């Protein structure tokens, strides 16, 4: 086997901050106030005591993983800029907006436009850098957007744009 495929130093990933989502441009990375608080809470939890119920053989690995994630979160929290919704943006899609969409088949979905560090499509948080979010930016309810996807072009109609979660949730299916 080639040496290129072997690990000789026996060390772990100590001192290495893993790759994290990077902005597609040299611009500042943004995060919602809620996303920032969630990352802070996760960091505090990771810095807390190690659970005693971890099997002894796994404890070292899990501890290194916690330390790695804590370093990653510290770097993210130092790098991002918290952006709260601006009331003057009401009715238009901008960073932090909750958007209710309907696709060509009548399926409805609800997303919040967030920074890449808090994006999770399954949880309804869409990265501002995604093709769908980029298509939505600046638009308002009643407008349609087209997004090129692997299965072809998909058209979405914007049904609602809100900046308070409870209002958007009321408009969701």
URBELMO-V81972 format. One record per residue. N is the residue number from 1. PHI is phi in degrees with one decimal (none if undefined). BURIAL is # if it has 16 or more other ideal C-beta (glycine too) atoms within 10 Angstrom, else .. Layout:
n->N phi->PHI burial->BURIAL
n->N phi->PHI burial->BURIAL
This chain:
n->1 phi->none burial->.
n->2 phi->-66.8 burial->.
n->3 phi->-62.6 burial->.
n->4 phi->-63.0 burial->.
n->5 phi->-107.5 burial->.
n->6 phi->-116.5 burial->.
n->7 phi->-111.7 burial->.
n->8 phi->-96.9 burial->.
n->9 phi->-77.4 burial->.
n->10 phi->71.3 burial->.
n->11 phi->-83.3 burial->.
n->12 phi->-90.7 burial->.
n->13 phi->-100.6 burial->.
n->14 phi->-55.2 burial->.
n->15 phi->83.2 burial->.
n->16 phi->-103.6 burial->.
n->17 phi->-95.0 burial->.
n->18 phi->-65.7 burial->.
n->19 phi->-61.4 burial->.
n->20 phi->-131.3 burial->.
n->21 phi->-55.8 burial->.
n->22 phi->-112.1 burial->.
n->23 phi->-63.3 burial->.
n->24 phi->-77.1 burial->.
n->25 phi->-130.6 burial->.
n->26 phi->-84.1 burial->.
n->27 phi->-72.3 burial->.
n->28 phi->-59.5 burial->.
n->29 phi->-90.9 burial->#
n->30 phi->-111.4 burial->#
n->31 phi->-151.1 burial->#
n->32 phi->-76.0 burial->#
n->33 phi->-56.7 burial->.
n->34 phi->-67.1 burial->#
n->35 phi->-64.9 burial->#
n->36 phi->-63.5 burial->#
n->37 phi->-62.3 burial->.
n->38 phi->-63.4 burial->.
n->39 phi->-68.6 burial->#
n->40 phi->-62.0 burial->.
n->41 phi->-62.9 burial->.
n->42 phi->-62.4 burial->.
n->43 phi->-62.3 burial->#
n->44 phi->-61.1 burial->.
n->45 phi->-64.8 burial->.
n->46 phi->-67.1 burial->#
n->47 phi->-83.4 burial->.
n->48 phi->-78.0 burial->.
n->49 phi->-65.0 burial->.
n->50 phi->-75.3 burial->.
n->51 phi->-57.1 burial->.
n->52 phi->-77.8 burial->.
n->53 phi->-86.0 burial->.
n->54 phi->-71.9 burial->.
n->55 phi->-59.7 burial->.
n->56 phi->-55.1 burial->.
n->57 phi->-67.1 burial->.
n->58 phi->-92.3 burial->.
n->59 phi->-57.7 burial->.
n->60 phi->-63.7 burial->.
n->61 phi->-64.7 burial->.
n->62 phi->-64.0 burial->.
n->63 phi->-64.8 burial->.
n->64 phi->-62.6 burial->.
n->65 phi->-64.6 burial->.
n->66 phi->-61.5 burial->#
n->67 phi->-64.8 burial->.
n->68 phi->-62.7 burial->#
n->69 phi->-65.4 burial->.
n->70 phi->-63.5 burial->#
n->71 phi->-63.4 burial->#
n->72 phi->-61.6 burial->#
n->73 phi->-63.5 burial->#
n->74 phi->-59.1 burial->.
n->75 phi->-63.6 burial->.
n->76 phi->-63.1 burial->#
n->77 phi->-61.9 burial->.
n->78 phi->-77.2 burial->.
n->79 phi->-93.8 burial->.
n->80 phi->-92.6 burial->#
n->81 phi->-117.3 burial->.
n->82 phi->-77.0 burial->.
n->83 phi->-125.3 burial->#
n->84 phi->-91.2 burial->.
n->85 phi->-58.1 burial->#
n->86 phi->-99.4 burial->.
n->87 phi->-56.0 burial->.
n->88 phi->-70.2 burial->.
n->89 phi->-87.2 burial->.
n->90 phi->-47.4 burial->.
n->91 phi->91.5 burial->.
n->92 phi->-117.0 burial->#
n->93 phi->-82.9 burial->#
n->94 phi->-139.5 burial->#
n->95 phi->-54.4 burial->#
n->96 phi->92.6 burial->#
n->97 phi->-74.2 burial->#
n->98 phi->-93.9 burial->#
n->99 phi->-127.2 burial->#
n->100 phi->-103.2 burial->#
n->101 phi->-120.2 burial->#
n->102 phi->-130.4 burial->#
n->103 phi->-88.2 burial->.
n->104 phi->-60.7 burial->.
n->105 phi->-91.1 burial->.
n->106 phi->88.2 burial->.
n->107 phi->-74.8 burial->.
n->108 phi->-105.8 burial->.
n->109 phi->-144.7 burial->#
n->110 phi->-128.7 burial->#
n->111 phi->-131.4 burial->#
n->112 phi->-114.4 burial->#
n->113 phi->-82.9 burial->#
n->114 phi->-133.0 burial->#
n->115 phi->-74.6 burial->#
n->116 phi->-63.6 burial->#
n->117 phi->-76.1 burial->#
n->118 phi->-118.8 burial->#
n->119 phi->-66.4 burial->#
n->120 phi->-163.1 burial->.
n->121 phi->-56.9 burial->.
n->122 phi->-61.9 burial->.
n->123 phi->-92.9 burial->.
n->124 phi->83.6 burial->#
n->125 phi->-112.8 burial->#
n->126 phi->-103.2 burial->#
n->127 phi->-61.7 burial->#
n->128 phi->-60.3 burial->#
n->129 phi->-90.5 burial->#
n->130 phi->-74.4 burial->#
n->131 phi->-57.8 burial->.
n->132 phi->-66.0 burial->#
n->133 phi->-62.5 burial->#
n->134 phi->-61.1 burial->.
n->135 phi->-67.7 burial->#
n->136 phi->-78.9 burial->#
n->137 phi->-54.0 burial->.
n->138 phi->85.7 burial->.
n->139 phi->-85.1 burial->#
n->140 phi->-134.4 burial->.
n->141 phi->-54.8 burial->#
n->142 phi->97.4 burial->.
n->143 phi->-86.5 burial->.
n->144 phi->-116.8 burial->.
n->145 phi->-130.3 burial->#
n->146 phi->-114.4 burial->.
n->147 phi->-129.6 burial->#
n->148 phi->-80.8 burial->.
n->149 phi->-125.1 burial->.
n->150 phi->-56.2 burial->.
n->151 phi->-86.6 burial->.
n->152 phi->118.4 burial->.
n->153 phi->-73.8 burial->.
n->154 phi->-119.9 burial->.
n->155 phi->-107.5 burial->.
n->156 phi->-122.3 burial->#
n->157 phi->-101.5 burial->#
n->158 phi->-85.4 burial->#
n->159 phi->-92.2 burial->#
n->160 phi->-154.6 burial->#
n->161 phi->-134.3 burial->#
n->162 phi->-138.4 burial->#
n->163 phi->-114.0 burial->#
n->164 phi->-112.9 burial->.
n->165 phi->-55.8 burial->.
n->166 phi->-64.6 burial->.
n->167 phi->-69.5 burial->.
n->168 phi->-67.1 burial->#
n->169 phi->-62.7 burial->.
n->170 phi->-66.0 burial->.
n->171 phi->-86.7 burial->#
n->172 phi->-72.2 burial->.
n->173 phi->-63.7 burial->.
